[in-house]
Amino acid sequence: MINKNSNYGFSPKTKGIKNVFNTPEYNTYKANKVKTQKRKEKLFKFTSLGNSEQSIKYLIIANVLVFIFSFYIFPNNINQLALYNITSDSFQPWQLLTSMFLHGSIMHILFNMLALWSIGNAVIRTVGDKKFLQIYFVSGLLGGILCMLFCYSPVVGASGAICGILSAMTILAPDTKIYLFFVIPLNLKKFTYGFMIFSLIFGILSMINPAYGFGVAHFGHLGGLIGGYLMMYYWKKKLNF
């Protein structure tokens, strides 16, 4: 038991500690720390996989890992995994799947993953993981089949699968406003239909002369758009999404 009048009380020590941590320098440090944490939280919310559904996290991680390995660690193997025309000696059936996880440049994968993250989260929260993955892979495979038949240069990218997700979003929320190139406001339904027509026209032109395709697999986009549209249209009618 401690006498209240003795020097063994702890209140002076407590006051001393408070004085140490109540200096202008410490308060400035604490305020800067709070600001830094808020900036990190905003960055996390905007770019984070943590703000995404599980399936989208795993798809983004898988695409990034395959890109790193194929582009920087084993660049010679990319030719075996890209999708070739079915008449080519280099064609292999597994390329329909492997080509969906390959990308030709940092900008290519950056834009594809940004589109997957921004559109995919809205779709998956409506249809669920299982149907989302069905749309993603069926659309990607259908886009690959059209490329396998009508594209004459090796094809890589998840664009076909992501176009399928875009079509699904169009069925679910056709009047949503999107911003093309982050600037131009467009109606989602008009944008998707216009993109379909654009892909068909330039896909045909690329068959006449590959230079008219500008190095883009337009049939891959078209196949993905058609696949996602048909699947989501059927589910909406059948299951009343």
Residue frames relative to the residue before (quaternion, step in Angstrom):
aa qw qx qy qz dx dy dz
M 1.0000 0.0000 0.0000 0.0000 0.00 0.00 0.00
I 0.2593 -0.7909 0.5441 0.1062 3.56 -0.92 1.00
N 0.4254 -0.6826 0.5364 0.2558 3.54 -0.97 0.90
K 0.4992 -0.6838 0.4460 0.2905 3.57 -0.85 1.02
N 0.7020 0.4736 -0.2631 0.4623 3.53 1.13 -0.66
S 0.5320 0.6389 -0.4105 0.3746 3.57 1.27 -0.13
N 0.5702 -0.6046 0.4434 0.3358 3.58 -1.33 0.15
Y 0.5209 0.6595 -0.4077 0.3570 3.52 1.29 0.19
G 0.4421 0.6920 -0.4692 0.3249 3.63 1.19 0.08
F 0.4188 -0.7373 0.4834 0.2173 3.58 -1.16 0.55
S 0.4454 0.7241 -0.4487 0.2756 3.62 1.19 -0.13
P 0.6381 0.5052 -0.3621 0.4544 3.69 0.90 -0.66
K 0.6427 0.5216 -0.3252 0.4573 3.56 1.02 -0.80
T 0.6370 0.5316 -0.3224 0.4557 3.55 1.01 -0.85
K 0.6546 0.5032 -0.3102 0.4712 3.56 0.95 -0.84
G 0.6409 0.5326 -0.3252 0.4471 3.54 1.02 -0.78
I 0.6418 0.5167 -0.3143 0.4716 3.57 1.01 -0.84
K 0.6440 0.5184 -0.3250 0.4593 3.59 0.97 -0.85
N 0.6486 0.5229 -0.3242 0.4481 3.58 0.99 -0.78
V 0.6242 0.5447 -0.3324 0.4507 3.57 1.05 -0.77
F 0.7706 0.3503 -0.1813 0.5006 3.58 0.94 -0.92
N 0.6274 0.5155 -0.3524 0.4653 3.56 1.22 0.37
T 0.3867 0.7230 -0.4779 0.3153 3.55 1.18 0.54
P 0.6301 -0.5377 0.3891 0.4030 3.63 -1.16 0.45
E 0.6345 0.5466 -0.3347 0.4320 3.57 1.02 -0.80
Y 0.6814 0.4768 -0.2957 0.4700 3.57 0.95 -0.91
N 0.6409 0.5247 -0.3292 0.4533 3.60 0.99 -0.77
T 0.6318 0.5169 -0.3247 0.4778 3.57 1.08 -0.73
Y 0.6315 0.5320 -0.3149 0.4679 3.54 1.01 -0.88
K 0.6734 0.5002 -0.2966 0.4566 3.58 0.93 -0.95
A 0.6519 0.5142 -0.3160 0.4591 3.60 0.98 -0.84
N 0.6566 0.5053 -0.3089 0.4670 3.59 0.98 -0.84
K 0.6237 0.5421 -0.3307 0.4558 3.55 1.07 -0.75
V 0.6438 0.5143 -0.3131 0.4723 3.59 1.01 -0.84
K 0.6496 0.5142 -0.3139 0.4638 3.59 0.97 -0.86
T 0.6447 0.5228 -0.3131 0.4616 3.57 0.97 -0.88
Q 0.6544 0.5119 -0.3088 0.4629 3.57 0.97 -0.86
K 0.6498 0.5110 -0.3175 0.4646 3.59 0.99 -0.80
R 0.6335 0.5214 -0.3292 0.4674 3.59 1.03 -0.78
K 0.6439 0.5178 -0.3155 0.4667 3.56 1.00 -0.84
E 0.6552 0.5148 -0.3142 0.4549 3.58 0.98 -0.83
K 0.6471 0.5077 -0.3176 0.4719 3.59 1.00 -0.81
L 0.6496 0.5063 -0.3099 0.4751 3.57 0.96 -0.88
F 0.6418 0.5297 -0.3153 0.4561 3.57 1.00 -0.84
K 0.6754 0.4951 -0.2972 0.4587 3.57 0.95 -0.90
F 0.6964 0.4785 -0.2824 0.4542 3.60 1.00 -0.76
T 0.8100 0.2649 -0.1216 0.5089 3.56 0.81 -0.97
S 0.5527 0.7092 -0.3587 0.2509 3.51 1.23 -0.49
L 0.4465 -0.6053 0.5907 0.2921 3.44 -1.29 0.60
G 0.5753 0.6189 -0.3718 0.3844 3.55 1.16 -0.53
N 0.6789 0.4528 -0.2924 0.4985 3.59 1.19 -0.38
S 0.6140 0.5575 -0.3290 0.4516 3.58 1.29 0.16
E 0.5768 -0.5502 0.4695 0.3797 3.51 -1.32 0.30
Q 0.6904 -0.5219 0.3128 0.3914 3.55 -1.21 0.60
S 0.6693 0.5156 -0.3165 0.4313 3.61 0.81 -0.97
I 0.6648 0.4934 -0.3060 0.4700 3.57 0.98 -0.82
K 0.5904 0.5570 -0.3633 0.4573 3.59 1.04 -0.70
Y 0.7133 0.4678 -0.2665 0.4486 3.54 0.76 -1.08
L 0.6325 0.5241 -0.3376 0.4598 3.61 1.02 -0.73
I 0.6598 0.4966 -0.3090 0.4717 3.59 0.94 -0.87
I 0.6546 0.5086 -0.3126 0.4637 3.58 0.91 -0.89
A 0.6576 0.5118 -0.3105 0.4574 3.58 0.94 -0.90
N 0.6634 0.5020 -0.3089 0.4609 3.60 0.92 -0.87
V 0.6654 0.4991 -0.3083 0.4616 3.58 0.94 -0.86
L 0.6626 0.5048 -0.3107 0.4578 3.59 0.91 -0.87
V 0.6594 0.4912 -0.3119 0.4760 3.59 0.92 -0.87
F 0.6240 0.5356 -0.3418 0.4549 3.58 1.02 -0.77
I 0.6619 0.5069 -0.3097 0.4572 3.59 0.88 -0.92
F 0.7000 0.4688 -0.2805 0.4601 3.57 0.82 -0.97
S 0.7293 0.4440 -0.2583 0.4519 3.60 0.85 -0.91
F 0.7379 0.4359 -0.2360 0.4581 3.56 1.02 -0.74
Y 0.8090 0.2810 -0.1195 0.5022 3.58 1.02 -0.77
I 0.7558 0.3818 -0.2163 0.4859 3.61 1.01 -0.69
F 0.8031 0.0650 -0.0200 0.5919 3.59 0.93 -0.90
P 0.0125 -0.8623 0.5061 0.0076 3.61 0.68 1.04
N 0.6215 0.5659 -0.3538 0.4103 3.61 1.07 -0.54
N 0.6501 0.5435 -0.3155 0.4271 3.58 1.17 -0.50
I 0.4873 0.6861 -0.4344 0.3211 3.59 1.21 -0.28
N 0.6133 0.5688 -0.3507 0.4211 3.58 1.09 -0.66
Q 0.6683 0.4943 -0.3018 0.4668 3.59 1.09 -0.60
L 0.7249 0.4436 -0.2327 0.4730 3.58 1.19 -0.54
A 0.5555 0.5894 -0.3952 0.4334 3.61 1.22 -0.36
L 0.4874 -0.6786 0.4757 0.2753 3.57 -1.20 0.56
Y 0.1537 -0.7920 0.5887 0.0508 3.57 -0.78 1.10
N 0.6273 -0.4969 0.4366 0.4111 3.53 -1.31 0.29
I 0.5922 -0.6269 0.3810 0.3333 3.56 -1.01 0.83
T 0.6476 0.5177 -0.3182 0.4597 3.59 1.20 -0.45
S 0.5641 0.6173 -0.3827 0.3928 3.60 1.25 -0.25
D 0.5335 -0.6199 0.4732 0.3273 3.56 -1.14 0.64
S 0.6513 0.5300 -0.3050 0.4492 3.59 1.21 -0.46
F 0.5032 0.6762 -0.4214 0.3347 3.59 1.24 -0.20
Q 0.0286 0.7572 -0.6520 0.0287 3.54 -1.12 0.87
P 0.5906 -0.6172 0.3755 0.3595 3.64 -0.92 0.81
W 0.6509 0.5444 -0.3378 0.4071 3.62 0.96 -0.77
Q 0.5311 0.6517 -0.4022 0.3627 3.58 1.22 -0.36
L 0.5344 0.6175 -0.4051 0.4111 3.60 1.20 -0.42
L 0.7241 0.3948 -0.2265 0.5182 3.58 1.09 -0.69
T 0.7004 0.4933 -0.2973 0.4215 3.59 0.74 -1.00
S 0.6238 0.5607 -0.3494 0.4176 3.59 1.03 -0.72
M 0.5889 0.5956 -0.3613 0.4099 3.59 1.20 -0.52
F 0.7294 0.4028 -0.2306 0.5024 3.60 1.19 -0.43
L 0.5946 0.5517 -0.3658 0.4563 3.58 1.27 0.14
H 0.0456 -0.7811 0.6218 0.0343 3.56 -1.19 0.57
G 0.4924 -0.7237 0.4222 0.2358 3.52 -1.06 0.79
S 0.8032 0.0367 -0.0053 0.5946 3.60 1.19 -0.35
I 0.6700 -0.4814 0.3718 0.4255 3.54 -1.31 0.19
M 0.6569 0.5063 -0.3187 0.4590 3.59 0.96 -0.83
H 0.6042 0.5659 -0.3456 0.4419 3.58 1.08 -0.76
I 0.7268 0.4096 -0.2525 0.4902 3.60 0.74 -0.98
L 0.6021 0.5736 -0.3652 0.4184 3.60 1.03 -0.68
F 0.7072 0.4499 -0.2669 0.4757 3.58 0.81 -0.99
N 0.6443 0.5225 -0.3286 0.4516 3.59 1.01 -0.76
M 0.6943 0.4625 -0.2823 0.4737 3.58 0.89 -0.89
L 0.6062 0.5369 -0.3527 0.4689 3.59 1.09 -0.64
A 0.6551 0.4967 -0.3050 0.4808 3.60 1.01 -0.83
L 0.6378 0.5245 -0.3246 0.4612 3.58 0.97 -0.85
W 0.6753 0.5009 -0.2880 0.4583 3.58 0.92 -0.93
S 0.7314 0.4572 -0.2528 0.4383 3.59 0.80 -1.02
I 0.7400 0.3772 -0.2259 0.5089 3.61 0.96 -0.81
G 0.6547 0.5773 -0.3132 0.3743 3.54 0.92 -0.96
N 0.6412 0.5422 -0.3400 0.4235 3.61 0.93 -0.81
A 0.6492 0.5122 -0.3233 0.4600 3.59 1.01 -0.77
V 0.6772 0.4923 -0.2952 0.4604 3.59 0.98 -0.84
I 0.6963 0.4987 -0.2942 0.4241 3.57 0.77 -1.02
R 0.6488 0.5168 -0.3287 0.4515 3.61 1.06 -0.60
T 0.6638 0.4658 -0.3028 0.5007 3.57 1.27 -0.23
V 0.8007 0.3115 -0.1511 0.4889 3.58 0.81 -0.98
G 0.4909 -0.6629 0.4353 0.3606 3.60 1.19 -0.40
D 0.7077 -0.4928 0.3177 0.3941 3.54 -1.31 0.40
K 0.6836 0.5280 -0.3006 0.4044 3.56 0.76 -1.07
K 0.7178 0.4278 -0.2579 0.4850 3.57 0.78 -0.99
F 0.5943 0.5616 -0.3667 0.4439 3.58 1.08 -0.66
L 0.6848 0.4742 -0.2847 0.4745 3.58 0.87 -0.94
Q 0.6078 0.5397 -0.3556 0.4613 3.59 1.08 -0.62
I 0.6435 0.5058 -0.3154 0.4803 3.57 0.96 -0.88
Y 0.6636 0.5362 -0.3082 0.4210 3.55 0.84 -1.01
F 0.7724 0.3824 -0.2114 0.4609 3.58 0.64 -1.10
V 0.6343 0.5083 -0.3480 0.4671 3.62 0.99 -0.68
S 0.6466 0.5081 -0.3148 0.4740 3.59 0.97 -0.83
G 0.6576 0.5085 -0.3071 0.4634 3.57 0.96 -0.87
L 0.6720 0.4880 -0.2965 0.4715 3.58 0.97 -0.84
L 0.6442 0.5061 -0.3312 0.4682 3.60 0.98 -0.75
G 0.6285 0.5124 -0.3288 0.4840 3.56 1.04 -0.75
G 0.6465 0.5208 -0.3100 0.4633 3.57 1.04 -0.79
I 0.6329 0.5327 -0.3341 0.4516 3.59 1.01 -0.76
L 0.6565 0.4902 -0.3166 0.4780 3.58 0.96 -0.83
C 0.6426 0.5044 -0.3248 0.4767 3.59 1.02 -0.75
M 0.6214 0.5562 -0.3273 0.4442 3.55 1.02 -0.84
L 0.7272 0.4308 -0.2283 0.4832 3.58 1.08 -0.75
F 0.8433 0.2498 -0.0718 0.4703 3.57 0.89 -0.94
C 0.6477 0.4840 -0.3365 0.4826 3.63 1.21 -0.15
Y 0.2444 -0.8140 0.5160 0.1072 3.56 -0.90 0.89
S 0.6550 0.4098 -0.3233 0.5463 3.55 1.30 0.19
P 0.6148 -0.5474 0.3991 0.4039 3.63 -1.11 0.53
V 0.2113 -0.7991 0.5591 0.0648 3.55 -0.95 0.96
V 0.0290 0.7697 -0.6374 0.0226 3.58 -1.05 0.85
G 0.5805 0.6217 -0.4282 0.3053 3.54 -1.25 0.41
A 0.4432 -0.6895 0.5188 0.2431 3.52 -1.27 0.58
S 0.3168 0.8031 -0.4674 0.1903 3.58 1.29 0.18
G 0.6396 0.5366 -0.3373 0.4349 3.59 0.95 -0.82
A 0.6638 0.4976 -0.2956 0.4737 3.57 0.94 -0.92
I 0.6778 0.4863 -0.2936 0.4667 3.59 0.95 -0.87
C 0.5999 0.5421 -0.3543 0.4698 3.59 1.12 -0.61
G 0.6064 0.5447 -0.3459 0.4647 3.57 1.11 -0.64
I 0.6451 0.5014 -0.3095 0.4865 3.57 1.04 -0.81
L 0.6127 0.5465 -0.3373 0.4606 3.59 1.08 -0.74
S 0.6594 0.4970 -0.3060 0.4739 3.60 0.95 -0.86
A 0.6331 0.5290 -0.3312 0.4579 3.58 0.99 -0.83
M 0.6412 0.5154 -0.3137 0.4742 3.57 1.00 -0.84
T 0.6312 0.5453 -0.3261 0.4447 3.59 1.05 -0.77
I 0.6508 0.4965 -0.3115 0.4826 3.58 1.03 -0.75
L 0.6906 0.4943 -0.2750 0.4506 3.57 0.96 -0.89
A 0.8148 0.0172 0.0468 0.5776 3.60 0.90 -0.92
P 0.0918 -0.8692 0.4833 0.0498 3.60 0.55 1.18
D 0.7263 0.4448 -0.2520 0.4595 3.60 1.05 -0.63
T 0.3511 0.7410 -0.4964 0.2850 3.58 1.25 0.27
K 0.3365 -0.7286 0.5596 0.2071 3.57 -1.03 0.79
I 0.0556 -0.7803 0.6225 0.0236 3.56 -0.88 0.96
Y 0.3397 -0.7338 0.5522 0.2029 3.56 -1.27 0.32
L 0.2912 -0.7667 0.5542 0.1421 3.53 -0.45 1.27
F 0.8227 0.0228 -0.0921 0.5605 3.54 -0.77 1.14
F 0.5922 -0.6173 0.3271 0.4016 3.58 1.24 0.66
V 0.6985 0.4606 -0.2544 0.4849 3.60 1.27 0.13
I 0.7706 0.3770 -0.1912 0.4771 3.60 0.72 -1.11
P 0.2996 -0.7702 0.5316 0.1854 3.65 -0.55 1.09
L 0.0339 0.8006 -0.5947 0.0644 3.58 -0.87 0.97
N 0.4842 -0.6081 0.5434 0.3170 3.52 -1.28 0.53
L 0.5203 -0.6816 0.4120 0.3080 3.61 -0.75 1.05
K 0.6520 0.5252 -0.3193 0.4440 3.59 0.90 -0.88
K 0.6771 0.4811 -0.2912 0.4747 3.58 0.89 -0.93
F 0.6363 0.5344 -0.3264 0.4506 3.56 1.01 -0.81
T 0.6851 0.4930 -0.2922 0.4497 3.60 0.85 -0.99
Y 0.6701 0.4802 -0.3082 0.4747 3.60 0.89 -0.86
G 0.6429 0.5171 -0.3194 0.4661 3.55 1.02 -0.78
F 0.6399 0.5243 -0.3127 0.4667 3.55 1.06 -0.81
M 0.6111 0.5460 -0.3424 0.4595 3.60 1.08 -0.72
I 0.6742 0.4883 -0.2882 0.4733 3.57 0.88 -0.99
F 0.6348 0.5350 -0.3163 0.4590 3.56 0.97 -0.90
S 0.6808 0.4924 -0.2897 0.4585 3.60 0.87 -0.97
L 0.6430 0.5181 -0.3252 0.4608 3.60 1.00 -0.77
I 0.6802 0.4968 -0.2981 0.4490 3.58 0.82 -0.98
F 0.7408 0.4041 -0.2458 0.4769 3.58 0.75 -0.99
G 0.5569 0.5708 -0.3949 0.4561 3.58 1.22 -0.32
I 0.6609 0.4891 -0.2960 0.4862 3.55 0.97 -0.87
L 0.6495 0.5175 -0.3184 0.4571 3.58 0.96 -0.86
S 0.6489 0.5213 -0.3241 0.4496 3.59 1.03 -0.75
M 0.6021 0.5356 -0.3611 0.4693 3.59 1.19 -0.43
I 0.6394 0.5105 -0.3154 0.4807 3.56 1.14 -0.67
N 0.7700 -0.0911 0.0990 0.6237 3.53 0.99 -0.96
P 0.4453 -0.7266 0.4492 0.2683 3.64 -0.47 1.15
A 0.5845 0.5951 -0.3729 0.4063 3.60 1.14 -0.58
Y 0.6313 0.5472 -0.3364 0.4345 3.59 1.14 -0.59
G 0.6289 0.5466 -0.3357 0.4393 3.57 1.22 -0.27
F 0.3143 -0.7922 0.4684 0.2328 3.60 1.34 -0.20
G 0.6563 -0.5473 0.3096 0.4170 3.59 1.08 0.65
V 0.5683 0.5769 -0.3787 0.4481 3.59 1.27 0.34
A 0.3819 -0.7137 0.5410 0.2282 3.58 -1.01 0.87
H 0.1538 -0.8437 0.5094 0.0707 3.58 0.32 1.28
F 0.6431 0.5175 -0.3350 0.4544 3.59 1.03 -0.68
G 0.5842 0.5590 -0.3672 0.4597 3.59 1.16 -0.50
H 0.6458 0.4997 -0.3038 0.4908 3.56 1.02 -0.84
L 0.6662 0.5188 -0.3018 0.4426 3.56 0.89 -0.97
G 0.6642 0.5041 -0.3046 0.4604 3.58 0.90 -0.90
G 0.6537 0.5098 -0.3087 0.4664 3.56 1.00 -0.81
L 0.6454 0.5233 -0.3151 0.4586 3.58 0.96 -0.86
I 0.6701 0.4922 -0.2944 0.4712 3.57 0.93 -0.91
G 0.6586 0.5316 -0.3101 0.4329 3.59 0.89 -0.94
G 0.6993 0.4654 -0.2685 0.4715 3.57 0.82 -1.01
Y 0.6376 0.5391 -0.3262 0.4433 3.56 1.03 -0.80
L 0.6948 0.4817 -0.2831 0.4529 3.59 0.82 -1.00
M 0.6635 0.5076 -0.3108 0.4533 3.59 0.92 -0.87
M 0.7031 0.4575 -0.2759 0.4693 3.58 0.85 -0.95
Y 0.6115 0.5475 -0.3463 0.4544 3.58 1.06 -0.71
Y 0.6565 0.5092 -0.2999 0.4689 3.58 0.97 -0.90
W 0.6872 0.4805 -0.2915 0.4604 3.59 0.86 -0.95
K 0.6406 0.5286 -0.3389 0.4420 3.57 0.98 -0.74
K 0.6713 0.4775 -0.2882 0.4881 3.57 1.03 -0.80
K 0.7169 0.4695 -0.2470 0.4523 3.54 0.94 -0.96
L 0.8209 0.2565 -0.0876 0.5026 3.57 0.85 -1.00
N 0.4064 -0.7548 0.4383 0.2701 3.57 1.35 0.11
F 0.1240 0.7934 -0.5798 0.1379 3.59 0.75 1.04
